[in-house]
């Protein structure tokens, strides 16, 4: 054991940095394979990888000698993944065809955030985790949590817990939607809008809306992308609130430059890639895969910071809150879509 530690410490810093990054991708790969196992298939690679990372931390402890590489994944790769995520957002489609859905999306985000914050005060829950869960529920799941977390100065452990919970709840709700779909008095278009306006992740919307047919899937993704579109203004709102909170102190709020990259990629994906620069579906799939792997590796880095000793005290009340918010959101948006859409 002592010889192993000496060998680890004898490695140069750049080598340990590379090995730390490689370690997060190794667990991401294990998560990929775990997601193929029945029972884990619906949770997806990201949630599976986080579970493995958390389990590793409890059994083997945090690999301190790899800390710099792991931190690079959890911070730099995370921002890179969010920037790449922007390429999926077709700005012109949302502005041309989705303005009513965009307005509904804004109301959904406001409801999710405000109700989560209010319930956290009423139930005396962990404010950081609850706020992140509110953002993930209202906007776009893990990507929203990852974008909001550094702005509101959330701990890495809280971010990882939030991502894990949102992945779990999104999966449960999307499965519930597919079970309920045949019994709901909704057209394919209405069902798609309802799925897209109320479910957590883009993947969850696709999972729930696909059984409703092509129309349901198209409307679901349009509604979901409308909420993704609002990620940037919401993040800048949080930045403004944090500046007000820190006013009069020496603490400064770092400008989220990765959101500028997100906007640039969104504009490039809308107006350059395809219309001007040839960009095939297969190329888009490659970008999507890179985004998924980088985001998963980043979440592994965050998952390695989670201590289960603190999880029980920190996560139970936020989970109860997000259950209430998600169920209420599903019910309210169902009636809105049915009566007004």
Helices and strands as residue ranges (DSSP letters): H 2-10, H 13-34, H 44-60, G 64-66, H 67-72, I 73-77, H 78-85, G 86-88, H 91-97, H 99-122, H 127-138, H 142-151, H 156-180, G 181-183, H 188-198, H 202-210, H 214-229, H 231-245, H 257-271, H 281-303, H 308-340
